[in-house]
Amino acid sequence: MDLQDAVDLGRNAVLLTLLLSAPALVVGMLVGLAIGLLQALTQVQEQTVAFVPKLVAMFAVMAVTLPWMLTHLVDYWTELIMEIPNNL
């Protein structure tokens, strides 16, 4: 394995991590923005009011997208393991 292979491996791992975490992070951001706007309009500044809906929404998105995430992870690991003999 040369340096370029190691860089490609690291880059692919980071891109996969970003891809898999994006749905939950985007939903958390949107729910947080909506709750923050609602709190600003109603002047209710309770931290748990913002935390619990974000947590529930992120868990719901993770539950819905879990098959898609697992498919990507299995594909990545299969490709990674299949490349081991080529890089020895």
N, C-alpha and C positions, 0 to 999 in steps of 0.2 A: 504494500500500500504506500503510495507516494503522498506528498503533501496535498496535491489537488484532490485526491480521493477523500482525504480526511476533511478538507474544507467543504467539499460537496456533501459529505455525510452530515456534518454539523449544520450546514445551511438547510438541508432537507428536514432535519429534525426540528429546527427552529420554525420553519415554514409550516410543518405539520402541527406543531404546538399552537401556533397562531391560528391556523385554520380550525382546529378543533375547539379552541377556547372562544373563538369569535362569536358564535351564536349566544352563548350565555353572557358574555361581556356586553354585547350590544343590547340585549334585553335588560340587563341590569342597569345599564346607562339610561335607557329610555324610561324604564319604570322609575328610576331615581330622579330623572328630570321631571317627570310628571308629578311625582309625590312632592318634590321640592317646590314646584310651581303651585301645587295645591296648598302646601304649608305656607307659602308666602302670601297667597290670597286669603287664607283663613287665619293667619298669624298663630298657628299651632306649631310650636317648635319642639316637638317631642322626638327624640332620636329613634325610639322603637317604631314609631309610625313610618319612618322611612326605611328602616332596616328589614322589618318582617316582610313587607310586600316584595322588596327586591329579592330577598332570600327565597321566597315561595316561587316567584316568577323564574328565577334562575334554575331552581330545582326542576320546575315544570319543563323548561326548555331542554335541560339536560336529559330528562326522562324521554322526551319526544325525539330528540336527536341522537339518543344512545345507539340505535342500530347503525346509523350513518357514521358515527364516530368509530364504532368498533370495526366497521368495514374498512375505513381508512387506516386504522391502526393495524389490522391484520394484513392488509395489502402492503403497508410499509415494512412491517416486520418480516413478511414473507420475502419481499425483495431484498431486504437487508441480509437475511440468512442465506438466500440463494447466491448472493454476491461474495460470501466468505471464501469459497474455493478460488474465485477469480483474483482475490486480493492477497493470497498467501504467497 
